[in-house]
Amino acid sequence: MLITCPYCGPRDVIEFTYQGDGNRERPQPASQDLDAWNAYVYDRLNPAGDHNEIWQHSGGCRAHLRVVRNTLTHEISSVAFTRGDHKSAARHKAEGKS
């Protein structure tokens, strides 16, 4: 499977680390709602079709990416930087670390 990093271009999946579901929202840290925390920690979706995922380009620019991948075909329909990661990827590349 190839993932096209917005900064480094197409790379084999071996360069990336799966970081989790891109749709989950963490409860507020001060929240005492145990049901919300239980759902956040333990409940997982098992979708058939397009799914938002977070991946890190750990073998390259180290950027965190939001990937939309079809769980049935593994086809990737979009890849984008997560919040502000394009800046750290550019800095990493400028330092010659990719």
CNS distance restraints for C-alpha pairs under 8 A (distance, minus, plus):
assign (resid   1 and name CA) (resid  12 and name CA) 6.09 0.50 0.50
assign (resid   1 and name CA) (resid  13 and name CA) 5.60 0.50 0.50
assign (resid   1 and name CA) (resid  74 and name CA) 7.49 0.50 0.50
assign (resid   2 and name CA) (resid  10 and name CA) 6.14 0.50 0.50
assign (resid   2 and name CA) (resid  11 and name CA) 5.44 0.50 0.50
assign (resid   2 and name CA) (resid  12 and name CA) 4.62 0.50 0.50
assign (resid   2 and name CA) (resid  13 and name CA) 5.56 0.50 0.50
assign (resid   3 and name CA) (resid  10 and name CA) 5.59 0.50 0.50
assign (resid   3 and name CA) (resid  11 and name CA) 5.47 0.50 0.50
assign (resid   3 and name CA) (resid  12 and name CA) 6.30 0.50 0.50
assign (resid   3 and name CA) (resid  13 and name CA) 6.13 0.50 0.50
assign (resid   3 and name CA) (resid  76 and name CA) 7.34 0.50 0.50
assign (resid   3 and name CA) (resid  79 and name CA) 7.71 0.50 0.50
assign (resid   4 and name CA) (resid   8 and name CA) 7.51 0.50 0.50
assign (resid   4 and name CA) (resid   9 and name CA) 4.98 0.50 0.50
assign (resid   4 and name CA) (resid  10 and name CA) 3.87 0.50 0.50
assign (resid   4 and name CA) (resid  11 and name CA) 5.98 0.50 0.50
assign (resid   4 and name CA) (resid  79 and name CA) 6.82 0.50 0.50
assign (resid   5 and name CA) (resid   9 and name CA) 4.85 0.50 0.50
assign (resid   5 and name CA) (resid  10 and name CA) 5.99 0.50 0.50
assign (resid   5 and name CA) (resid  11 and name CA) 7.02 0.50 0.50
assign (resid   5 and name CA) (resid  57 and name CA) 7.60 0.50 0.50
assign (resid   5 and name CA) (resid  65 and name CA) 7.76 0.50 0.50
assign (resid   5 and name CA) (resid  79 and name CA) 6.94 0.50 0.50
assign (resid   5 and name CA) (resid  80 and name CA) 7.79 0.50 0.50
assign (resid   6 and name CA) (resid  79 and name CA) 7.06 0.50 0.50
assign (resid   6 and name CA) (resid  80 and name CA) 6.52 0.50 0.50
assign (resid   6 and name CA) (resid  81 and name CA) 7.27 0.50 0.50
assign (resid   7 and name CA) (resid  61 and name CA) 7.57 0.50 0.50
assign (resid   7 and name CA) (resid  86 and name CA) 7.70 0.50 0.50
assign (resid   7 and name CA) (resid  89 and name CA) 7.18 0.50 0.50
assign (resid   7 and name CA) (resid  90 and name CA) 7.68 0.50 0.50
assign (resid   8 and name CA) (resid  60 and name CA) 7.43 0.50 0.50
assign (resid   8 and name CA) (resid  61 and name CA) 7.15 0.50 0.50
assign (resid  11 and name CA) (resid  15 and name CA) 6.90 0.50 0.50
assign (resid  12 and name CA) (resid  16 and name CA) 7.81 0.50 0.50
assign (resid  14 and name CA) (resid  59 and name CA) 7.89 0.50 0.50
assign (resid  15 and name CA) (resid  57 and name CA) 6.06 0.50 0.50
assign (resid  15 and name CA) (resid  58 and name CA) 5.99 0.50 0.50
assign (resid  15 and name CA) (resid  59 and name CA) 4.37 0.50 0.50
assign (resid  15 and name CA) (resid  60 and name CA) 6.72 0.50 0.50
assign (resid  16 and name CA) (resid  55 and name CA) 6.35 0.50 0.50
assign (resid  16 and name CA) (resid  56 and name CA) 5.48 0.50 0.50
assign (resid  16 and name CA) (resid  57 and name CA) 4.51 0.50 0.50
assign (resid  16 and name CA) (resid  58 and name CA) 5.32 0.50 0.50
assign (resid  16 and name CA) (resid  59 and name CA) 6.28 0.50 0.50
assign (resid  17 and name CA) (resid  55 and name CA) 5.55 0.50 0.50
assign (resid  17 and name CA) (resid  56 and name CA) 5.17 0.50 0.50
assign (resid  17 and name CA) (resid  57 and name CA) 6.55 0.50 0.50
assign (resid  17 and name CA) (resid  58 and name CA) 6.17 0.50 0.50
assign (resid  18 and name CA) (resid  53 and name CA) 7.75 0.50 0.50
assign (resid  18 and name CA) (resid  54 and name CA) 6.38 0.50 0.50
assign (resid  18 and name CA) (resid  55 and name CA) 4.54 0.50 0.50
assign (resid  18 and name CA) (resid  56 and name CA) 6.53 0.50 0.50
assign (resid  19 and name CA) (resid  53 and name CA) 7.52 0.50 0.50
assign (resid  19 and name CA) (resid  54 and name CA) 5.18 0.50 0.50
assign (resid  19 and name CA) (resid  55 and name CA) 5.10 0.50 0.50
assign (resid  19 and name CA) (resid  56 and name CA) 6.67 0.50 0.50
assign (resid  20 and name CA) (resid  53 and name CA) 5.88 0.50 0.50
assign (resid  20 and name CA) (resid  54 and name CA) 5.41 0.50 0.50
assign (resid  20 and name CA) (resid  55 and name CA) 7.26 0.50 0.50
assign (resid  21 and name CA) (resid  52 and name CA) 6.37 0.50 0.50
assign (resid  21 and name CA) (resid  53 and name CA) 4.72 0.50 0.50
assign (resid  21 and name CA) (resid  54 and name CA) 6.17 0.50 0.50
assign (resid  22 and name CA) (resid  51 and name CA) 7.99 0.50 0.50
assign (resid  22 and name CA) (resid  52 and name CA) 4.82 0.50 0.50
assign (resid  22 and name CA) (resid  53 and name CA) 4.34 0.50 0.50
assign (resid  22 and name CA) (resid  54 and name CA) 5.32 0.50 0.50
assign (resid  22 and name CA) (resid  66 and name CA) 6.89 0.50 0.50
assign (resid  23 and name CA) (resid  52 and name CA) 6.25 0.50 0.50
assign (resid  23 and name CA) (resid  53 and name CA) 7.50 0.50 0.50
assign (resid  24 and name CA) (resid  40 and name CA) 7.22 0.50 0.50
assign (resid  25 and name CA) (resid  40 and name CA) 7.39 0.50 0.50
assign (resid  26 and name CA) (resid  37 and name CA) 7.89 0.50 0.50
assign (resid  26 and name CA) (resid  40 and name CA) 6.39 0.50 0.50
assign (resid  27 and name CA) (resid  31 and name CA) 6.55 0.50 0.50
assign (resid  27 and name CA) (resid  36 and name CA) 6.60 0.50 0.50
assign (resid  27 and name CA) (resid  37 and name CA) 6.51 0.50 0.50
assign (resid  27 and name CA) (resid  40 and name CA) 7.46 0.50 0.50
assign (resid  33 and name CA) (resid  37 and name CA) 6.50 0.50 0.50
assign (resid  34 and name CA) (resid  38 and name CA) 5.89 0.50 0.50
assign (resid  35 and name CA) (resid  39 and name CA) 6.10 0.50 0.50
assign (resid  36 and name CA) (resid  40 and name CA) 6.17 0.50 0.50
assign (resid  37 and name CA) (resid  41 and name CA) 6.14 0.50 0.50
assign (resid  38 and name CA) (resid  42 and name CA) 5.88 0.50 0.50
assign (resid  38 and name CA) (resid  43 and name CA) 7.44 0.50 0.50
assign (resid  39 and name CA) (resid  43 and name CA) 4.87 0.50 0.50
assign (resid  47 and name CA) (resid  51 and name CA) 6.84 0.50 0.50
assign (resid  47 and name CA) (resid  71 and name CA) 7.11 0.50 0.50
assign (resid  48 and name CA) (resid  70 and name CA) 7.47 0.50 0.50
assign (resid  48 and name CA) (resid  71 and name CA) 5.78 0.50 0.50
assign (resid  48 and name CA) (resid  72 and name CA) 6.14 0.50 0.50
assign (resid  49 and name CA) (resid  69 and name CA) 7.79 0.50 0.50
assign (resid  49 and name CA) (resid  70 and name CA) 4.73 0.50 0.50
assign (resid  49 and name CA) (resid  71 and name CA) 5.24 0.50 0.50
assign (resid  49 and name CA) (resid  72 and name CA) 5.89 0.50 0.50
assign (resid  50 and name CA) (resid  68 and name CA) 6.23 0.50 0.50
assign (resid  50 and name CA) (resid  69 and name CA) 5.40 0.50 0.50
assign (resid  50 and name CA) (resid  70 and name CA) 4.14 0.50 0.50
assign (resid  50 and name CA) (resid  71 and name CA) 6.29 0.50 0.50
assign (resid  51 and name CA) (resid  68 and name CA) 5.44 0.50 0.50
assign (resid  51 and name CA) (resid  69 and name CA) 5.44 0.50 0.50
assign (resid  51 and name CA) (resid  70 and name CA) 6.08 0.50 0.50
assign (resid  51 and name CA) (resid  71 and name CA) 6.79 0.50 0.50
assign (resid  52 and name CA) (resid  66 and name CA) 6.75 0.50 0.50
assign (resid  52 and name CA) (resid  67 and name CA) 5.79 0.50 0.50
assign (resid  52 and name CA) (resid  68 and name CA) 4.61 0.50 0.50
assign (resid  52 and name CA) (resid  69 and name CA) 6.65 0.50 0.50
assign (resid  53 and name CA) (resid  66 and name CA) 5.75 0.50 0.50
assign (resid  53 and name CA) (resid  67 and name CA) 5.15 0.50 0.50
assign (resid  53 and name CA) (resid  68 and name CA) 6.22 0.50 0.50
assign (resid  53 and name CA) (resid  69 and name CA) 7.35 0.50 0.50
assign (resid  54 and name CA) (resid  64 and name CA) 6.78 0.50 0.50
assign (resid  54 and name CA) (resid  65 and name CA) 5.61 0.50 0.50
assign (resid  54 and name CA) (resid  66 and name CA) 4.80 0.50 0.50
assign (resid  54 and name CA) (resid  67 and name CA) 6.11 0.50 0.50
assign (resid  55 and name CA) (resid  64 and name CA) 5.72 0.50 0.50
assign (resid  55 and name CA) (resid  65 and name CA) 5.18 0.50 0.50
assign (resid  55 and name CA) (resid  66 and name CA) 6.54 0.50 0.50
assign (resid  55 and name CA) (resid  67 and name CA) 6.97 0.50 0.50
assign (resid  56 and name CA) (resid  62 and name CA) 6.00 0.50 0.50
assign (resid  56 and name CA) (resid  63 and name CA) 5.62 0.50 0.50
assign (resid  56 and name CA) (resid  64 and name CA) 4.30 0.50 0.50
assign (resid  56 and name CA) (resid  65 and name CA) 5.96 0.50 0.50
assign (resid  57 and name CA) (resid  61 and name CA) 6.03 0.50 0.50
assign (resid  57 and name CA) (resid  62 and name CA) 4.57 0.50 0.50
assign (resid  57 and name CA) (resid  63 and name CA) 5.41 0.50 0.50
assign (resid  57 and name CA) (resid  64 and name CA) 6.42 0.50 0.50
assign (resid  57 and name CA) (resid  65 and name CA) 7.50 0.50 0.50
assign (resid  58 and name CA) (resid  62 and name CA) 4.66 0.50 0.50
assign (resid  58 and name CA) (resid  63 and name CA) 7.44 0.50 0.50
assign (resid  59 and name CA) (resid  98 and name CA) 7.93 0.50 0.50
assign (resid  60 and name CA) (resid  97 and name CA) 7.85 0.50 0.50
assign (resid  60 and name CA) (resid  98 and name CA) 4.98 0.50 0.50
assign (resid  61 and name CA) (resid  89 and name CA) 5.14 0.50 0.50
assign (resid  61 and name CA) (resid  90 and name CA) 7.87 0.50 0.50
assign (resid  61 and name CA) (resid  92 and name CA) 6.03 0.50 0.50
assign (resid  61 and name CA) (resid  93 and name CA) 6.44 0.50 0.50
assign (resid  61 and name CA) (resid  97 and name CA) 7.33 0.50 0.50
assign (resid  61 and name CA) (resid  98 and name CA) 5.29 0.50 0.50
assign (resid  62 and name CA) (resid  89 and name CA) 6.51 0.50 0.50
assign (resid  62 and name CA) (resid  92 and name CA) 7.84 0.50 0.50
assign (resid  63 and name CA) (resid  81 and name CA) 7.11 0.50 0.50
assign (resid  63 and name CA) (resid  85 and name CA) 5.50 0.50 0.50
assign (resid  63 and name CA) (resid  86 and name CA) 6.87 0.50 0.50
assign (resid  63 and name CA) (resid  88 and name CA) 6.88 0.50 0.50
assign (resid  63 and name CA) (resid  89 and name CA) 5.44 0.50 0.50
assign (resid  64 and name CA) (resid  81 and name CA) 6.13 0.50 0.50
assign (resid  64 and name CA) (resid  82 and name CA) 5.78 0.50 0.50
assign (resid  64 and name CA) (resid  85 and name CA) 6.14 0.50 0.50
assign (resid  65 and name CA) (resid  79 and name CA) 6.50 0.50 0.50
assign (resid  65 and name CA) (resid  80 and name CA) 5.51 0.50 0.50
assign (resid  65 and name CA) (resid  81 and name CA) 4.51 0.50 0.50
assign (resid  65 and name CA) (resid  82 and name CA) 5.27 0.50 0.50
assign (resid  65 and name CA) (resid  85 and name CA) 7.90 0.50 0.50
assign (resid  66 and name CA) (resid  79 and name CA) 5.71 0.50 0.50
assign (resid  66 and name CA) (resid  80 and name CA) 5.25 0.50 0.50
assign (resid  66 and name CA) (resid  81 and name CA) 5.97 0.50 0.50
assign (resid  66 and name CA) (resid  82 and name CA) 5.72 0.50 0.50
assign (resid  67 and name CA) (resid  76 and name CA) 7.08 0.50 0.50
assign (resid  67 and name CA) (resid  77 and name CA) 7.78 0.50 0.50
assign (resid  67 and name CA) (resid  78 and name CA) 5.79 0.50 0.50
assign (resid  67 and name CA) (resid  79 and name CA) 4.55 0.50 0.50
assign (resid  67 and name CA) (resid  80 and name CA) 6.65 0.50 0.50
assign (resid  68 and name CA) (resid  76 and name CA) 5.82 0.50 0.50
assign (resid  68 and name CA) (resid  77 and name CA) 5.65 0.50 0.50
assign (resid  68 and name CA) (resid  78 and name CA) 5.25 0.50 0.50
assign (resid  68 and name CA) (resid  79 and name CA) 6.56 0.50 0.50
assign (resid  69 and name CA) (resid  74 and name CA) 5.83 0.50 0.50
assign (resid  69 and name CA) (resid  75 and name CA) 5.67 0.50 0.50
assign (resid  69 and name CA) (resid  76 and name CA) 4.35 0.50 0.50
assign (resid  69 and name CA) (resid  77 and name CA) 6.15 0.50 0.50
assign (resid  69 and name CA) (resid  78 and name CA) 7.54 0.50 0.50
assign (resid  70 and name CA) (resid  74 and name CA) 4.93 0.50 0.50
assign (resid  70 and name CA) (resid  75 and name CA) 5.28 0.50 0.50
assign (resid  70 and name CA) (resid  76 and name CA) 6.37 0.50 0.50
assign (resid  70 and name CA) (resid  77 and name CA) 7.72 0.50 0.50
assign (resid  71 and name CA) (resid  75 and name CA) 7.79 0.50 0.50
assign (resid  81 and name CA) (resid  85 and name CA) 5.75 0.50 0.50
assign (resid  81 and name CA) (resid  86 and name CA) 5.97 0.50 0.50
assign (resid  82 and name CA) (resid  86 and name CA) 7.85 0.50 0.50
assign (resid  84 and name CA) (resid  88 and name CA) 7.48 0.50 0.50
assign (resid  85 and name CA) (resid  89 and name CA) 6.21 0.50 0.50
assign (resid  86 and name CA) (resid  90 and name CA) 6.13 0.50 0.50
assign (resid  87 and name CA) (resid  91 and name CA) 6.28 0.50 0.50
assign (resid  88 and name CA) (resid  92 and name CA) 6.05 0.50 0.50
assign (resid  89 and name CA) (resid  93 and name CA) 6.14 0.50 0.50
assign (resid  90 and name CA) (resid  94 and name CA) 6.05 0.50 0.50
assign (resid  91 and name CA) (resid  95 and name CA) 6.27 0.50 0.50
assign (resid  92 and name CA) (resid  96 and name CA) 6.66 0.50 0.50
assign (resid  92 and name CA) (resid  97 and name CA) 5.70 0.50 0.50
assign (resid  92 and name CA) (resid  98 and name CA) 6.80 0.50 0.50
assign (resid  93 and name CA) (resid  97 and name CA) 5.69 0.50 0.50
assign (resid  93 and name CA) (resid  98 and name CA) 5.49 0.50 0.50
